[in-house]
Amino acid sequence: MMRTDAEIRSEGLRLLTKALGTVEAERFVALLNRERFDYTEWRQTQWDTETVATLAQRARAMQMKER
């Protein structure tokens, strides 16, 4: 079942707040609204300098920190 826009927005804000805290999540949203931002382009170039191996290494390091 496909989620509604409201459900996606709500979940996105919940996750942002969990990851960044309330103040920084609000700043992030404000930055997106203030600046011209092409999310699709950003996602396509986000990991240009990374390889699968380096991303996996970073993910394992983050996982170890959480334990």
Phi and psi in degrees as a GROMACS rama.xvg file:
@    title "Ramachandran Plot"
@    xaxis  label "Phi"
@    yaxis  label "Psi"
@TYPE xy
-81.1997  136.289  MET-2
-80.5232  154.337  ARG-3
-77.3727  164.704  THR-4
-58.9603  -40.8331  ASP-5
-63.1021  -40.0469  ALA-6
-66.2108  -41.5561  GLU-7
-65.0801  -44.7851  ILE-8
-59.607  -45.8447  ARG-9
-62.7111  -46.6827  SER-10
-64.8751  -41.1744  GLU-11
-60.5247  -45.6703  GLY-12
-66.4069  -36.7283  LEU-13
-62.6548  -44.8522  ARG-14
-68.3492  -40.8846  LEU-15
-60.1818  -45.7958  LEU-16
-63.3729  -40.1325  THR-17
-64.0324  -41.6166  LYS-18
-78.7913  -38.2907  ALA-19
-108.721  -17.6859  LEU-20
90.3272  161.956  GLY-21
-61.8371  -48.382  THR-22
-63.9608  -48.407  VAL-23
-70.2279  -31.6037  GLU-24
-63.5432  -43.4449  ALA-25
-64.5888  -39.2421  GLU-26
-61.9958  -41.7564  ARG-27
-59.9052  -47.5121  PHE-28
-62.1164  -41.9083  VAL-29
-62.9228  -40.3157  ALA-30
-61.5047  -42.669  LEU-31
-62.9767  -39.4851  LEU-32
-73.0105  -32.036  ASN-33
-81.1235  -37.4806  ARG-34
-101.162  149.532  GLU-35
-71.9195  119.316  ARG-36
-135.825  121.776  PHE-37
-103.292  96.7979  ASP-38
-58.212  -41.2096  TYR-39
-62.9784  -45.3543  THR-40
-62.9575  -43.1036  GLU-41
-59.1091  -45.108  TRP-42
-64.1395  -35.0332  ARG-43
-71.2347  -27.577  GLN-44
-109.195  -1.79078  THR-45
-57.4218  -39.9276  GLN-46
-111.82  25.4852  TRP-47
-53.859  -35.2274  ASP-48
-93.4067  3.85008  THR-49
-106.949  153.022  GLU-50
-111.743  170.051  THR-51
-59.9092  -40.0049  VAL-52
-64.598  -44.2532  ALA-53
-70.4078  -35.7614  THR-54
-65.0564  -41.8924  LEU-55
-63.432  -40.6658  ALA-56
-63.0928  -43.4748  GLN-57
-64.0093  -40.6762  ARG-58
-63.866  -42.4545  ALA-59
-64.112  -39.2076  ARG-60
-64.2535  -41.3947  ALA-61
-65.247  -39.1526  MET-62
-63.7593  -39.9013  GLN-63
-66.6188  -37.025  MET-64
-62.6466  -35.9669  LYS-65
-72.6334  -19.2984  GLU-66
